[in-house]
């Protein structure tokens, strides 16, 4: 399974130049999402009155969030020590969620590449 990050969805909704693999993943029913990613996407979609898109996103399988705060703190410490600065808590939680659920991450966000130095995560 592939956890599709906010950056891919945004690119896909705009012009899809950098998210061309998403359609294949959708066709193969390999995508998952989580509540953080939905929380990042849905407010803008509501403002734009994209109710059909919101409905479709809510139908995507979700990985359950099981936030281990001590693990997040330790991960942030490791990131800071390794020079991977500026990684926000939402990205740390998304990475933790992907690892817990044995998912690859599909993202355009450079923070996930930095996180890979500390938390070996799979990428699509």
C-alpha positions as YAML, in Angstrom:
chain: A
units: angstrom
residues:
- id: 1
  name: UNK
  ca: [0.00, 0.00, 0.00]
- id: 2
  name: UNK
  ca: [1.05, 3.59, -0.62]
- id: 3
  name: UNK
  ca: [0.24, 6.48, 1.70]
- id: 4
  name: UNK
  ca: [-0.41, 9.42, -0.63]
- id: 5
  name: UNK
  ca: [0.74, 12.68, 0.95]
- id: 6
  name: UNK
  ca: [-0.95, 16.05, 0.63]
- id: 7
  name: UNK
  ca: [1.64, 17.36, -1.82]
- id: 8
  name: UNK
  ca: [0.77, 14.66, -4.37]
- id: 9
  name: UNK
  ca: [-2.97, 15.34, -4.07]
- id: 10
  name: UNK
  ca: [-2.44, 19.09, -4.52]
- id: 11
  name: UNK
  ca: [-0.29, 18.55, -7.60]
- id: 12
  name: UNK
  ca: [-2.80, 16.04, -8.97]
- id: 13
  name: UNK
  ca: [-5.70, 18.48, -8.52]
- id: 14
  name: UNK
  ca: [-3.74, 21.31, -10.15]
- id: 15
  name: UNK
  ca: [-2.13, 19.83, -13.24]
- id: 16
  name: UNK
  ca: [-0.69, 16.44, -12.36]
- id: 17
  name: UNK
  ca: [2.75, 17.16, -13.82]
- id: 18
  name: UNK
  ca: [4.58, 15.68, -10.83]
- id: 19
  name: UNK
  ca: [2.02, 13.12, -9.67]
- id: 20
  name: UNK
  ca: [1.59, 10.98, -12.76]
- id: 21
  name: UNK
  ca: [1.88, 7.74, -10.80]
- id: 22
  name: UNK
  ca: [-1.24, 8.45, -8.76]
- id: 23
  name: UNK
  ca: [-3.70, 7.29, -11.40]
- id: 24
  name: UNK
  ca: [-2.00, 3.88, -11.65]
- id: 25
  name: UNK
  ca: [-2.09, 3.52, -7.86]
- id: 26
  name: UNK
  ca: [-5.80, 4.44, -7.86]
- id: 27
  name: UNK
  ca: [-6.54, 1.96, -10.65]
- id: 28
  name: UNK
  ca: [-4.68, -0.78, -8.76]
- id: 29
  name: UNK
  ca: [-6.46, 0.15, -5.49]
- id: 30
  name: UNK
  ca: [-3.12, 0.63, -3.73]
- id: 31
  name: UNK
  ca: [-3.66, 4.04, -2.12]
- id: 32
  name: UNK
  ca: [-4.34, 4.90, 1.48]
- id: 33
  name: UNK
  ca: [-4.73, 8.20, 3.28]
- id: 34
  name: UNK
  ca: [-4.94, 9.28, 6.91]
- id: 35
  name: UNK
  ca: [-6.81, 11.87, 8.96]
- id: 36
  name: UNK
  ca: [-3.92, 14.35, 8.96]
- id: 37
  name: UNK
  ca: [-3.75, 14.39, 5.18]
- id: 38
  name: UNK
  ca: [-7.53, 14.79, 4.98]
- id: 39
  name: UNK
  ca: [-7.35, 17.63, 7.51]
- id: 40
  name: UNK
  ca: [-4.81, 19.38, 5.28]
- id: 41
  name: UNK
  ca: [-6.88, 18.92, 2.10]
- id: 42
  name: UNK
  ca: [-10.54, 19.24, 3.05]
- id: 43
  name: UNK
  ca: [-10.68, 22.86, 4.33]
- id: 44
  name: UNK
  ca: [-9.46, 24.24, 0.98]
- id: 45
  name: UNK
  ca: [-11.77, 21.90, -0.93]
- id: 46
  name: UNK
  ca: [-14.72, 23.05, 1.19]
- id: 47
  name: UNK
  ca: [-13.93, 26.69, 0.47]
- id: 48
  name: UNK
  ca: [-13.83, 25.83, -3.25]
- id: 49
  name: UNK
  ca: [-17.09, 23.89, -2.82]
- id: 50
  name: UNK
  ca: [-15.55, 20.67, -4.14]
- id: 51
  name: UNK
  ca: [-17.98, 18.39, -2.30]
- id: 52
  name: UNK
  ca: [-17.62, 15.56, -4.83]
- id: 53
  name: UNK
  ca: [-13.82, 15.53, -4.42]
- id: 54
  name: UNK
  ca: [-14.23, 15.55, -0.62]
- id: 55
  name: UNK
  ca: [-16.62, 12.61, -0.88]
- id: 56
  name: UNK
  ca: [-14.16, 10.67, -3.05]
- id: 57
  name: UNK
  ca: [-11.26, 11.37, -0.68]
- id: 58
  name: UNK
  ca: [-13.34, 10.19, 2.27]
- id: 59
  name: UNK
  ca: [-13.90, 6.89, 0.44]
- id: 60
  name: UNK
  ca: [-10.17, 6.17, 0.19]
- id: 61
  name: UNK
  ca: [-8.99, 3.55, 2.70]
- id: 62
  name: UNK
  ca: [-7.50, 5.16, 5.78]
- id: 63
  name: UNK
  ca: [-4.57, 4.01, 7.85]
- id: 64
  name: UNK
  ca: [-5.43, 4.30, 11.53]
- id: 65
  name: UNK
  ca: [-3.43, 6.89, 13.42]
- id: 66
  name: UNK
  ca: [-1.70, 5.51, 16.49]
- id: 67
  name: UNK
  ca: [0.48, 8.43, 17.51]
- id: 68
  name: UNK
  ca: [3.30, 7.41, 19.77]
- id: 69
  name: UNK
  ca: [4.32, 10.80, 21.15]
- id: 70
  name: UNK
  ca: [7.53, 9.64, 22.80]
- id: 71
  name: UNK
  ca: [8.59, 8.15, 19.46]
- id: 72
  name: UNK
  ca: [7.75, 11.45, 17.72]
- id: 73
  name: UNK
  ca: [9.86, 13.34, 20.26]
- id: 74
  name: UNK
  ca: [12.80, 10.95, 19.81]
- id: 75
  name: UNK
  ca: [12.44, 11.15, 16.04]
- id: 76
  name: UNK
  ca: [12.51, 14.94, 16.16]
- id: 77
  name: UNK
  ca: [15.64, 14.81, 18.35]
- id: 78
  name: UNK
  ca: [17.34, 12.47, 15.86]
- id: 79
  name: UNK
  ca: [16.35, 14.76, 12.99]
- id: 80
  name: UNK
  ca: [17.76, 17.82, 14.73]
- id: 81
  name: UNK
  ca: [21.00, 16.02, 15.59]
- id: 82
  name: UNK
  ca: [21.41, 14.83, 11.99]
- id: 83
  name: UNK
  ca: [20.82, 18.31, 10.56]
- id: 84
  name: UNK
  ca: [17.36, 17.52, 9.20]
- id: 85
  name: UNK
  ca: [15.84, 20.71, 10.56]
- id: 86
  name: UNK
  ca: [12.44, 22.23, 9.92]
- id: 87
  name: UNK
  ca: [10.45, 19.00, 9.78]
- id: 88
  name: UNK
  ca: [7.03, 19.68, 11.24]
- id: 89
  name: UNK
  ca: [5.11, 17.46, 13.60]
- id: 90
  name: UNK
  ca: [2.46, 16.60, 10.95]
- id: 91
  name: UNK
  ca: [5.18, 15.19, 8.66]
- id: 92
  name: UNK
  ca: [6.68, 13.22, 11.54]
- id: 93
  name: UNK
  ca: [3.27, 11.75, 12.34]
- id: 94
  name: UNK
  ca: [2.64, 10.89, 8.67]
- id: 95
  name: UNK
  ca: [6.04, 9.16, 8.46]
- id: 96
  name: UNK
  ca: [5.37, 7.28, 11.71]
- id: 97
  name: UNK
  ca: [1.94, 6.27, 10.39]
- id: 98
  name: UNK
  ca: [3.40, 4.96, 7.13]
- id: 99
  name: UNK
  ca: [6.04, 2.94, 8.96]
- id: 100
  name: UNK
  ca: [3.50, 1.51, 11.46]
- id: 101
  name: UNK
  ca: [1.27, 0.37, 8.61]
- id: 102
  name: UNK
  ca: [4.12, -0.84, 6.36]
- id: 103
  name: UNK
  ca: [3.24, 1.65, 3.63]
- id: 104
  name: UNK
  ca: [5.43, 3.46, 1.18]
- id: 105
  name: UNK
  ca: [5.06, 7.24, 1.07]
- id: 106
  name: UNK
  ca: [4.28, 9.03, -2.17]
- id: 107
  name: UNK
  ca: [5.19, 12.68, -1.68]
- id: 108
  name: UNK
  ca: [6.80, 15.67, -3.30]
- id: 109
  name: UNK
  ca: [7.71, 17.09, 0.12]
- id: 110
  name: UNK
  ca: [11.47, 17.21, 0.65]
- id: 111
  name: UNK
  ca: [10.98, 16.65, 4.39]
- id: 112
  name: UNK
  ca: [10.28, 12.99, 3.78]
- id: 113
  name: UNK
  ca: [13.61, 12.59, 2.01]
- id: 114
  name: UNK
  ca: [15.29, 14.16, 5.06]
- id: 115
  name: UNK
  ca: [13.32, 11.88, 7.36]
- id: 116
  name: UNK
  ca: [14.63, 8.87, 5.51]
- id: 117
  name: UNK
  ca: [18.06, 9.53, 7.01]
- id: 118
  name: UNK
  ca: [16.63, 8.97, 10.48]
- id: 119
  name: UNK
  ca: [13.60, 6.74, 9.97]
- id: 120
  name: UNK
  ca: [14.09, 4.30, 7.15]
- id: 121
  name: UNK
  ca: [10.82, 4.73, 5.26]
- id: 122
  name: UNK
  ca: [9.81, 3.34, 1.90]
- id: 123
  name: UNK
  ca: [9.12, 5.70, -0.99]
- id: 124
  name: UNK
  ca: [6.99, 5.20, -4.04]
...
